Amino acid sequence: MNQIAPGPAQTATGRVTTTFLSYQQRRFISKLVLTFILTFLAIIMVLPFVWMISTSFKTGNEVFNYPVEWLPAHPVFDNHIKVWAEGFLTYYLNSLKISIICMTGSTFFGALAAYGFSRIEFKGRDQIFFLYLAMLMIPPQILFVPRFIMFNWAGIYNTHWALILPGQFTIFGVFLLRQFFKGIPREISESAAVDGAGHLRIFFQIILPLAKPALVTFAILDFTWNWNDYENALVFLVNRDLYTVPLGLTNFIGEHNVDYNGMMAAAVAAIIPMVIVFLIGQKFIIQGVANTGVKG
């Protein structure tokens, strides 16, 4: 009996199945390799934090033991107690005060400016925004001397106002929120304007509720920037009672030695507010970043 050769449909089907399985295998292998790479990078990033926490519970002689002891044999809490007993609470409260006020002000004023640049039509709007955005190219260190002269003349040098007032305005915040506002359908605000709503009412009752993910995302970023700000505090604060947490960490550096255990205990305490803020607003972060893509 003669063997019947497979028809075109059967041959085509066999080729499609083979190609499909090959594609699935390649996709699985690529995902597996990517997972291993990301896991490796994540471990590398986490190791310094693990060492920091471990060192905060060690004695001074155990810091430089080799190989590294990730779990101290005899954990001690003296370092954490000493940190709070030696005035670190003052630095903590100073940082909280500055960071919260700056975060609130920059988020509000940034949203106002972003609304103007995205929803209000006026002559030269885009050119002004481009010029405003170009200021991001200026290194902040260049402004230390003129700001020092201005703050000294205004009488706010060596006060928290020298950090709070400039922190009320941020170029990046205006850019981030403007991009989000441009993604909100204009028909929503136009219909409210037809019903007699003014810009302030549209801003507070329509735009802000819809922009909650972007607002929370920027608020978390701004809080982190102000909490970790070292340069501005170093330049504009002299009185030790006004120090923030980054400046307070330098107190553990002596003339001839460094108290690594105390510094690590203080660093552990310093990251707690950022972790809390992130955990509270983490559900808005991905949505806020995803919805603030560059448009127009």
ABEGO torsion letter per residue (X at the ends): XBBBBBBAAAAAAAAAAAAAAAAAAAAAAAAAAAAAAAAAAAAAAAAAAAAAAAAAABBAAAAABOBBBABBABBBAAAAAAAAAAGAAAAAAAAAAAAAAAAAAAAAAAAAAAAAAAABBBBGAAAAAAAAAAAAABBAAAAAAAAAAAAAAAGABGBAAAAAAAAABBAAAAAAAAAAAAABBAAAAAAAAAAGBBAAAAAAAAAAAAAAAAAAAAAAAAAAAAAABAAAAAAABABAAABBAAAAAAAABBAABBBAAAAAAAAAAAAAAAAAAAAAAAAAAAAAAAAABBBX
